């Protein structure tokens, strides 16, 4: 079974660590990357193709879901 690939994007490292711990406790989920802000997320998405992104919409540097979606074009 191929795991469901996830990217975590949050400017709080403890939040990302907690989410990673919870998600990786399941065999069907795999965290393939983490981003600290919106620009880092966009750069990461140039190299990985997750099935899902868990996104904090109030991150620094390109915050907000609307701006994120607009930048993905």
ABEGO torsion letter per residue (X at the ends): XBBBBBBBBBABAAAAAAAAAAAAABAABBBABBBABAAAAAAAAAABBBABBBBBAABBGGBEAAAAAAAAX
